[in-house]
Amino acid sequence: MRQRLGWDRLLVVAVSIAGLWPFWPGLLRGEVPGQRELPIDGGHGLYIYALVGDALSGTGSLLHTEAMWFPTGRPLLLTVQNIIDAVAAQPFLSLLGPQVGLATFAALLLVCNGLAGGWLGERVGGRGWAGPAAAVVMSMSPYVWGEEQTGRITQTLLAPMAVALGYAWPAVDARGGVRAGVWLGVAGLGYWFYGFFGAVVVAAVVFGGLFEPEAPRSQRLRALGAAALASIAIAAPFALLSAASWGEMAGVGADAAPIPNATRLGGGFFWIQHPRIVAYIPQCLYAVGLVACVGRPRGRAVGLAVVTLLLCLTASGEAIRVAGLSIPTPLALLRALPGFERFWWPHRALAGATVALAALAAVASARPGWVRYAAGVGLALSVAQGVGVPGPLSTWRVPPRPQWADSLAPGAVLLLPMLDPEVGKVRFAEWIHYRRPLVNGMSMWDEYLWPAEWRTWAEGQPLVKALLDAERARPHGRKKPNPRDPPTVELAEVSAPLPVLPEGAVAALAQQGVGTIVAEVPRTPTASVALLRELLGEPTCDGRGRTCWWGLSPSR
């Protein structure tokens, strides 16, 4: 029998669309969510989507690419790692182009989060207010907005975790367990760690259900086993590929500490404005989660409440300070597990906590009497916090085809400066317009991510090594100078003697297949520009003189 649409499902759709409100002004202009002055990972994201599109069209490969880290190249799947969203985005990019296509796809993922939350709520609490309550949590998540704001579209996809939890909620038969496992596998293929956090949330529900008398424990455990087997089967091919090539994985051998992203367990108050979003969950949602533990189904609700606490503690870093004491969090244990040495972004544990809180909101909203009203007040306050704290968020436009792209010599391109994050990510976004191999690599400013083969090659090329040394030596080679510092940086660069390169250094680089060097002059060390002028003569520059380029010849 076909189920009626009903006011609750219409409300879920409305809430899911309303979750786009921080980006509406930019989306209506066809722009992409992200920081206007710097698209952060948006540039890398657009580049990754283009690489995956080339692989799907047969002009590239998912196994290896020389589009970055030329000439040694990289195994693409070990660099990109997660391609579910990139594959799903291809129809939008093909039909609408990189600008409108990317904006439409990014918005659609946010809407899908809300719709998945509504479906989860209905599975948990039935028809009525449970679906809209869960949709509110999923579609108006400051954590998701934060990832979207920095251009990380991959990390905005929480819907597969919500669907997995929805199938696991009854946890009474193997069929539901298999479906939950399939969606956990999809979550993991979308983003490794979301598969893990989704599994933690599903396990909390199943184990919590063991303390409820409605279903036999053996059935719940069989459902959990079925979920585990299904998710492992889906993740196995990629896991085996990663294990076999683990030594080639970028950053595996580095002792990199977790990145201390701003995470607040207490959330934010709606009267405090922030210029850019902070990773948090509105503290009113914690109250909603606790209210959900009153009455039945208490076991599953308590399981979700406990796992929410653990995930939020994990998001706070390796330790929290209470009354002057440093208390370790689960992150310290988590990073000891195989594969988690690359978990550098603890705030992303909030993704699993968001899904758990969505289910708890549905539980509370399905209860009669004061519990439902308390949940409604808590959700209203949560929306107020989410609406007020970030404010309208900025968007960015895909960079136009650069002028120098029409003058490229045959071969690969070397972009300068190599160690500047801002230049690197914008230049990677421009790559979609000319599609030449890049000597540069993604996140090149973090040298521990360099492939060993490329490092050996670069150190053996006198010109590349000299340009890298100039950037490393400059006091502000990787960030903008502090305006309060005395203006000695440029003088020091001008007075520094230029390195003496062996004869044929340019020809050696050209013979390797590098055809053009492009420099963003204001950010490139003066010594680098002077060296290139001495070796290659006067460059061609754009009208403002900000970007200059030289063609390389094997005969020089």
C-alpha positions as CSV (number, residue, x, y, z in Angstrom):
1,M,0.0,0.0,0.0
2,R,1.3,3.4,-1.0
3,Q,1.9,5.6,2.0
4,R,0.5,9.1,2.0
5,L,2.9,12.0,1.7
6,G,1.5,13.8,4.8
7,W,2.3,17.1,6.5
8,D,5.3,15.6,8.3
9,R,7.1,14.5,5.1
10,L,6.3,17.8,3.5
11,L,7.8,19.5,6.5
12,V,10.9,17.3,6.2
13,V,11.4,18.5,2.6
14,A,10.9,22.1,3.6
15,V,13.4,21.8,6.5
16,S,16.0,20.1,4.3
17,I,15.8,23.0,1.8
18,A,15.8,25.6,4.6
19,G,19.2,24.1,5.7
20,L,20.7,25.9,2.7
21,W,20.0,29.3,4.1
22,P,23.6,30.3,5.0
23,F,24.6,29.8,1.3
24,W,21.4,31.0,-0.5
25,P,22.7,34.4,-1.6
26,G,25.7,32.8,-3.3
27,L,23.9,29.8,-4.6
28,L,21.3,32.1,-6.4
29,R,24.3,33.6,-8.1
30,G,25.5,30.2,-9.2
31,E,28.5,30.4,-6.9
32,V,30.1,27.5,-4.9
33,P,30.0,27.4,-1.0
34,G,33.4,28.4,0.4
35,Q,35.4,31.3,1.5
36,R,35.5,34.0,-1.1
37,E,39.0,35.2,-0.4
38,L,40.4,31.6,-0.6
39,P,38.5,28.5,-1.6
40,I,40.5,26.4,0.8
41,D,39.9,22.8,-0.3
42,G,37.4,23.9,-2.9
43,G,40.3,24.3,-5.4
44,H,41.5,20.8,-4.6
45,G,38.0,19.4,-4.7
46,L,37.3,20.8,-8.2
47,Y,40.7,19.4,-9.3
48,I,39.8,15.9,-7.9
49,Y,36.4,15.9,-9.5
50,A,38.1,16.7,-12.9
51,L,40.6,13.9,-12.4
52,V,37.9,11.4,-11.6
53,G,35.9,12.6,-14.6
54,D,38.9,12.0,-16.9
55,A,39.3,8.5,-15.5
56,L,35.6,7.7,-16.0
57,S,35.7,9.0,-19.6
58,G,38.8,6.9,-20.4
59,T,41.3,9.8,-20.7
60,G,42.8,9.1,-17.3
61,S,43.2,6.3,-14.8
62,L,42.0,5.7,-11.2
63,L,45.2,3.8,-10.5
64,H,47.8,6.3,-11.5
65,T,48.1,9.9,-12.7
66,E,50.8,12.2,-13.7
67,A,48.5,15.2,-13.5
68,M,50.3,16.0,-10.2
69,W,53.8,15.3,-8.8
70,F,55.1,15.1,-12.4
71,P,57.1,13.3,-13.7
72,T,56.9,10.5,-11.1
73,G,53.1,10.8,-10.7
74,R,51.0,9.2,-8.0
75,P,48.5,6.3,-7.5
76,L,45.3,8.4,-7.8
77,L,43.2,6.3,-5.4
78,L,45.9,6.7,-2.7
79,T,45.9,10.4,-3.2
80,V,42.2,11.1,-3.7
81,Q,41.1,8.1,-1.5
82,N,37.4,8.8,-1.6
83,I,35.6,9.2,-4.9
84,I,31.9,8.5,-4.3
85,D,31.0,12.2,-4.3
86,A,33.3,12.8,-7.3
87,V,31.5,10.1,-9.3
88,A,28.1,11.3,-8.3
89,A,29.0,14.9,-9.3
90,Q,29.9,14.1,-12.9
91,P,26.4,14.4,-14.5
92,F,26.1,17.9,-12.9
93,L,29.5,19.0,-14.1
94,S,28.9,17.7,-17.6
95,L,25.4,19.3,-18.0
96,L,25.9,22.6,-16.1
97,G,29.7,23.2,-16.2
98,P,32.1,23.4,-13.4
99,Q,30.6,26.6,-11.8
100,V,26.9,25.9,-11.7
101,G,27.3,22.2,-11.7
102,L,29.5,22.2,-8.6
103,A,27.2,24.7,-6.8
104,T,24.1,22.6,-7.6
105,F,25.8,19.4,-6.5
106,A,27.1,20.9,-3.2
107,A,23.6,22.2,-2.4
108,L,22.0,18.8,-3.3
109,L,24.2,17.0,-0.8
110,L,23.1,19.3,2.0
111,V,19.5,18.7,1.1
112,C,20.0,14.9,1.0
113,N,21.3,15.1,4.6
114,G,18.0,16.6,5.7
115,L,16.0,14.1,3.7
116,A,18.0,11.2,5.1
117,G,17.5,12.6,8.6
118,G,13.7,12.7,8.0
119,W,13.7,9.1,6.9
120,L,15.8,8.1,9.9
121,G,13.4,9.9,12.2
122,E,10.5,8.2,10.8
123,R,12.2,4.8,11.2
124,V,13.0,5.6,14.8
125,G,9.8,7.3,15.9
126,G,7.2,6.7,13.3
127,R,5.1,9.3,11.4
128,G,4.5,12.7,13.0
129,W,7.1,15.0,14.5
130,A,10.0,12.5,14.7
131,G,10.9,12.9,11.0
132,P,11.0,16.7,11.0
133,A,12.9,16.7,14.3
134,A,15.7,14.5,12.9
135,A,15.7,16.5,9.7
136,V,16.3,19.7,11.6
137,V,19.4,18.2,13.3
138,M,20.8,16.9,10.0
139,S,20.0,19.8,7.7
140,M,20.9,22.6,10.1
141,S,24.2,21.3,11.4
142,P,26.9,23.9,12.0
143,Y,29.4,21.2,11.7
144,V,28.3,20.4,8.1
145,W,28.1,24.1,7.3
146,G,31.7,24.5,8.6
147,E,33.0,21.7,6.2
148,E,31.0,23.3,3.3
149,Q,32.4,26.7,4.1
150,T,35.9,25.5,3.7
151,G,35.1,23.8,0.4
152,R,35.2,20.2,1.7
153,I,32.2,18.8,-0.1
154,T,33.2,15.2,0.6
155,Q,32.9,15.7,4.4
156,T,29.4,17.1,4.1
157,L,27.9,13.8,3.1
158,L,26.3,12.5,6.3
159,A,23.3,10.9,4.6
160,P,24.8,7.3,4.3
161,M,25.4,7.2,8.1
162,A,21.9,8.2,8.8
163,V,20.4,5.6,6.4
164,A,22.6,2.9,8.0
165,L,21.4,3.9,11.5
166,G,17.8,3.8,10.2
167,Y,18.1,0.2,9.0
168,A,19.9,-0.8,12.2
169,W,17.4,0.7,14.6
170,P,15.0,-2.3,14.7
171,A,18.0,-4.6,14.7
172,V,15.8,-7.7,14.8
173,D,16.7,-9.5,11.6
174,A,19.7,-10.2,9.3
175,R,18.1,-8.3,6.4
176,G,18.1,-5.0,8.3
177,G,21.7,-5.7,9.4
178,V,22.8,-6.3,5.8
179,R,21.2,-3.1,4.6
180,A,22.8,-1.2,7.5
181,G,26.1,-2.7,6.6
182,V,25.8,-1.8,2.9
183,W,25.2,1.8,3.8
184,L,28.1,1.8,6.3
185,G,30.2,0.6,3.4
186,V,28.9,3.5,1.2
187,A,29.7,5.9,4.1
188,G,33.2,4.6,4.3
189,L,33.8,4.8,0.5
190,G,32.5,8.4,0.7
191,Y,34.9,9.2,3.5
192,W,37.0,6.6,5.3
193,F,36.4,7.8,8.8
194,Y,32.6,8.3,8.4
195,G,32.4,4.6,7.8
196,F,34.1,4.1,11.2
197,F,32.0,6.6,13.0
198,G,28.8,5.3,11.4
199,A,29.8,1.8,12.6
200,V,30.3,3.1,16.1
201,V,26.8,4.6,16.2
202,V,25.2,1.5,14.7
203,A,27.0,-0.7,17.3
204,A,25.8,1.6,20.1
205,V,22.2,1.1,19.0
206,V,22.5,-2.7,18.6
207,F,24.2,-3.2,21.9
208,G,21.8,-0.8,23.6
209,G,19.0,-2.9,22.3
210,L,20.4,-5.9,24.1
211,F,19.0,-4.3,27.3
212,E,15.5,-4.1,25.9
213,P,13.2,-7.1,26.1
214,E,11.3,-6.5,22.8
215,A,13.6,-8.6,20.6
216,P,15.8,-11.6,21.5
217,R,19.4,-10.8,22.0
218,S,20.5,-13.5,19.5
219,Q,18.6,-11.7,16.7
220,R,20.2,-8.4,17.5
221,L,23.7,-9.9,17.5
222,R,23.0,-11.6,14.2
223,A,21.9,-8.3,12.8
224,L,25.2,-6.7,14.0
225,G,27.2,-9.6,12.5
226,A,25.4,-9.2,9.2
227,A,26.1,-5.5,9.2
228,A,29.8,-6.1,9.8
229,L,30.1,-8.6,7.0
230,A,28.2,-6.5,4.5
231,S,30.3,-3.4,5.2
232,I,33.5,-5.3,5.1
233,A,32.6,-6.8,1.8
234,I,32.0,-3.4,0.3
235,A,35.1,-1.8,1.8
236,A,37.4,-4.8,1.2
237,P,38.7,-4.0,-2.3
238,F,39.8,-0.5,-1.4
239,A,41.1,-1.7,2.0
240,L,43.2,-4.3,0.3
241,L,44.5,-1.8,-2.2
242,S,45.4,0.6,0.6
243,A,47.1,-2.1,2.6
244,A,49.2,-3.3,-0.3
245,S,50.4,0.2,-1.1
246,W,50.4,1.6,2.4
247,G,54.0,2.7,2.2
248,E,53.1,5.0,-0.8
249,M,50.2,6.6,1.1
250,A,50.9,10.3,1.5
251,G,51.9,11.2,5.0
252,V,51.9,7.7,6.4
253,G,55.5,7.9,7.6
254,A,55.1,11.3,9.2
255,D,54.5,11.9,12.9
256,A,51.8,14.5,12.3
257,A,49.8,15.6,15.3
258,P,46.0,16.1,15.0
259,I,45.2,19.5,13.6
260,P,43.7,21.6,16.4
261,N,40.5,22.8,14.6
262,A,38.3,25.0,16.7
263,T,35.8,22.7,18.4
264,R,33.6,23.6,21.2
265,L,31.5,21.0,23.1
266,G,29.4,23.8,24.4
267,G,28.5,25.1,21.0
268,G,27.8,28.8,20.6
269,F,25.2,31.3,21.8
270,F,23.1,33.0,19.1
271,W,24.1,36.5,20.3
272,I,27.8,35.8,19.6
273,Q,28.8,36.4,16.0
274,H,31.8,34.8,14.3
275,P,33.5,35.8,11.1
276,R,33.9,32.2,10.1
277,I,32.2,29.1,11.4
278,V,33.5,27.1,14.2
279,A,33.0,23.3,14.4
280,Y,30.4,22.7,17.1
281,I,27.1,21.2,18.0
282,P,24.5,23.5,19.6
283,Q,24.5,22.6,23.3
284,C,20.6,22.6,23.3
285,L,20.8,19.3,21.3
286,Y,22.6,17.6,24.2
287,A,19.6,18.5,26.4
288,V,17.3,17.0,23.7
289,G,19.4,13.8,23.7
290,L,19.1,13.5,27.5
291,V,15.4,14.0,27.4
292,A,15.2,11.1,24.8
293,C,16.6,8.7,27.5
294,V,13.5,9.2,29.6
295,G,11.2,6.2,29.0
296,R,11.4,3.6,26.3
297,P,13.3,2.6,24.2
298,R,15.8,3.4,26.9
299,G,18.5,1.0,25.9
300,R,19.1,2.3,22.4
301,A,18.6,5.9,23.5
302,V,21.2,5.5,26.2
303,G,23.6,3.8,23.8
304,L,23.3,6.8,21.4
305,A,23.8,9.2,24.3
306,V,26.9,7.5,25.4
307,V,28.4,7.3,22.0
308,T,27.6,11.0,21.4
309,L,29.6,11.9,24.5
310,L,32.5,9.8,23.3
311,L,32.5,11.2,19.8
312,C,32.3,14.8,21.1
313,L,35.3,14.2,23.4
314,T,37.2,12.7,20.5
315,A,36.4,15.9,18.5
316,S,38.1,18.0,21.2
317,G,41.5,16.6,20.6
318,E,43.8,14.1,22.4
319,A,43.0,15.6,25.8
320,I,40.7,18.1,27.6
321,R,41.5,20.2,30.6
322,V,39.1,20.1,33.6
323,A,40.0,22.0,36.8
324,G,43.6,22.2,35.7
325,L,43.8,18.4,34.9
326,S,44.5,17.0,31.5
327,I,42.2,14.2,30.7
328,P,42.9,11.9,27.7
329,T,40.1,11.5,25.2
330,P,39.3,8.5,23.0
331,L,41.3,10.2,20.2
332,A,44.6,9.0,21.9
333,L,43.4,5.4,21.7
334,L,41.9,5.8,18.2
335,R,45.1,7.1,16.7
336,A,46.8,3.9,17.8
337,L,44.6,1.8,15.5
338,P,45.9,0.8,12.1
339,G,45.1,3.5,9.5
340,F,44.2,6.1,12.0
341,E,47.7,7.7,12.1
342,R,46.3,9.8,9.2
343,F,43.3,10.9,11.2
344,W,44.5,14.5,11.6
345,W,41.1,16.2,11.9
346,P,39.5,15.2,15.2
347,H,36.6,17.6,14.8
348,R,35.1,15.3,12.2
349,A,34.0,13.0,14.9
350,L,31.2,15.4,15.2
351,A,29.7,13.9,12.0
352,G,28.9,10.7,13.9
353,A,27.6,12.7,16.9
354,T,25.3,14.7,14.6
355,V,23.7,11.5,13.3
356,A,23.3,10.1,16.8
357,L,21.7,13.3,18.0
358,A,19.3,13.3,15.0
359,A,18.0,9.8,16.1
360,L,17.8,11.0,19.7
361,A,15.8,14.0,18.6
362,A,13.4,11.7,16.8
363,V,13.0,9.5,19.9
364,A,12.2,12.5,22.1
365,S,9.8,14.0,19.6
366,A,7.9,10.8,19.3
367,R,7.2,10.6,23.0
368,P,3.9,12.0,24.4
369,G,3.4,14.8,26.9
370,W,6.2,17.0,28.3
371,V,9.0,15.1,26.7
372,R,7.8,16.0,23.2
373,Y,7.3,19.7,24.2
374,A,10.8,19.8,25.8
375,A,12.3,18.3,22.7
376,G,10.5,21.0,20.6
377,V,11.8,23.8,22.7
378,G,15.4,22.4,22.6
379,L,15.2,22.0,18.8
380,A,13.9,25.6,18.4
381,L,16.8,26.9,20.5
382,S,19.2,24.8,18.5
383,V,18.0,26.3,15.3
384,A,18.3,29.8,16.8
385,Q,21.9,29.0,17.7
386,G,22.7,27.7,14.2
387,V,21.0,30.6,12.5
388,G,22.7,33.2,14.7
389,V,26.3,32.0,15.1
390,P,27.7,31.6,11.6
391,G,25.5,34.2,9.9
392,P,25.3,34.2,6.1
393,L,28.4,32.4,4.7
394,S,30.5,33.4,1.7
395,T,30.7,31.7,-1.6
396,W,33.4,31.7,-4.4
397,R,33.5,31.6,-8.1
398,V,35.5,29.0,-10.1
399,P,38.6,31.0,-11.4
400,P,38.3,31.8,-15.1
401,R,40.7,30.5,-17.7
402,P,44.1,32.1,-16.9
403,Q,45.7,34.3,-19.6
404,W,48.9,32.2,-19.5
405,A,47.0,29.0,-20.4
406,D,46.8,30.2,-24.0
407,S,50.6,30.5,-24.2
408,L,51.7,27.3,-22.6
409,A,54.7,25.5,-24.2
410,P,54.3,21.8,-24.7
411,G,54.8,19.7,-21.5
412,A,54.1,20.0,-17.8
413,V,53.7,23.1,-15.8
414,L,55.6,24.2,-12.6
415,L,53.6,26.7,-10.5
416,L,55.4,29.1,-8.2
417,P,55.5,29.6,-5.3
418,M,55.3,25.8,-4.6
419,L,54.9,26.1,-0.8
420,D,52.1,28.6,-0.5
421,P,48.7,27.1,0.4
422,E,46.7,30.0,-1.1
423,V,48.4,30.0,-4.4
424,G,48.4,26.2,-4.6
425,K,44.7,25.7,-4.1
426,V,43.6,28.5,-6.5
427,R,46.0,27.3,-9.2
428,F,44.6,23.8,-8.8
429,A,41.1,25.1,-9.5
430,E,42.4,26.8,-12.7
431,W,43.7,23.4,-13.9
432,I,40.3,22.4,-15.2
433,H,40.8,24.9,-18.1
434,Y,44.1,23.6,-19.6
435,R,44.6,20.0,-18.2
436,R,48.4,19.8,-18.3
437,P,50.5,17.7,-15.9
438,L,51.6,19.6,-12.9
439,V,55.0,19.4,-11.2
440,N,53.2,20.5,-8.1
441,G,51.2,18.2,-5.9
442,M,48.2,18.6,-3.6
443,S,49.0,20.0,-0.2
444,M,52.6,20.5,-1.3
445,W,53.3,23.0,1.4
446,D,53.3,20.1,3.9
447,E,56.5,18.5,2.9
448,Y,55.8,15.3,4.9
449,L,53.1,14.6,2.2
450,W,55.7,14.5,-0.6
451,P,56.0,11.2,-2.4
452,A,59.5,9.8,-1.8
453,E,60.1,9.3,-5.6
454,W,59.2,12.9,-6.4
455,R,61.4,14.2,-3.5
456,T,64.4,12.3,-4.9
457,W,63.6,13.7,-8.4
458,A,63.2,17.3,-7.2
459,E,66.4,17.2,-5.2
460,G,68.2,15.9,-8.3
461,Q,67.0,18.8,-10.5
462,P,69.2,21.8,-9.7
463,L,66.6,24.4,-10.8
464,V,63.7,22.9,-8.9
465,K,65.9,22.5,-5.8
466,A,67.1,26.1,-6.0
467,L,63.5,27.4,-6.3
468,L,62.5,25.3,-3.3
469,D,65.4,26.5,-1.2
470,A,64.5,30.1,-1.9
471,E,61.0,29.5,-0.7
472,R,62.2,27.6,2.4
473,A,64.6,30.4,3.3
474,R,62.2,33.3,3.0
475,P,60.9,34.3,6.4
476,H,57.3,34.4,5.1
477,G,57.5,31.8,2.4
478,R,54.4,30.0,3.5
479,K,52.2,32.8,4.9
480,K,51.6,36.5,4.6
481,P,54.1,38.8,6.4
482,N,52.9,40.3,9.6
483,P,52.3,44.0,8.9
484,R,53.8,44.9,12.2
485,D,57.2,43.3,11.2
486,P,59.9,45.7,9.9
487,P,60.0,45.7,6.1
488,T,63.3,43.8,5.8
489,V,62.1,40.7,3.9
490,E,62.3,42.1,0.4
491,L,65.6,43.8,1.1
492,A,67.1,40.6,2.3
493,E,65.9,38.8,-0.8
494,V,67.3,41.3,-3.2
495,S,70.7,41.3,-1.5
496,A,71.0,37.6,-1.3
497,P,73.4,36.2,-3.9
498,L,71.7,34.0,-6.6
499,P,72.7,30.4,-6.6
500,V,75.1,29.2,-9.2
501,L,73.5,26.3,-11.1
502,P,75.4,23.9,-13.3
503,E,75.3,24.4,-17.0
504,G,72.3,22.7,-18.6
505,A,70.1,22.9,-15.5
506,V,67.2,24.4,-17.6
507,A,67.7,21.9,-20.4
508,A,67.7,19.0,-17.9
509,L,64.4,20.1,-16.6
510,A,62.9,20.6,-20.0
511,Q,64.1,17.2,-21.1
512,Q,62.2,15.7,-18.2
513,G,59.0,17.1,-19.8
514,V,58.5,20.4,-18.0
515,G,57.5,23.1,-20.5
516,T,56.4,26.1,-18.6
517,I,57.1,27.8,-15.2
518,V,54.4,30.1,-14.0
519,A,55.0,32.5,-11.1
520,E,52.5,34.6,-9.1
521,V,55.1,37.4,-8.6
522,P,53.8,39.1,-5.4
523,R,54.0,35.8,-3.5
524,T,57.1,34.3,-5.2
525,P,60.4,35.0,-3.5
526,T,62.3,37.8,-5.2
527,A,65.3,35.6,-5.5
528,S,63.3,33.0,-7.4
529,V,62.1,35.6,-10.0
530,A,65.6,37.0,-10.3
531,L,67.0,33.6,-10.9
532,L,64.5,32.8,-13.6
533,R,65.1,36.1,-15.3
534,E,68.8,35.4,-15.3
535,L,68.4,31.9,-16.8
536,L,65.4,32.4,-19.1
537,G,65.3,36.1,-19.8
538,E,62.3,38.4,-19.5
539,P,59.0,36.5,-19.0
540,T,55.6,37.1,-20.5
541,C,53.3,38.7,-17.9
542,D,49.6,39.5,-17.6
543,G,48.4,43.0,-17.9
544,R,48.9,43.7,-14.2
545,G,52.3,42.0,-14.0
546,R,51.1,39.8,-11.2
547,T,51.5,36.5,-13.0
548,C,54.5,35.8,-15.3
549,W,55.5,32.8,-17.2
550,W,58.6,31.4,-19.0
551,G,58.7,28.7,-21.7
552,L,61.5,26.1,-21.3
553,S,63.5,24.7,-24.1
554,P,65.7,21.5,-24.1
555,S,68.4,23.4,-26.0
556,R,69.0,26.0,-23.3
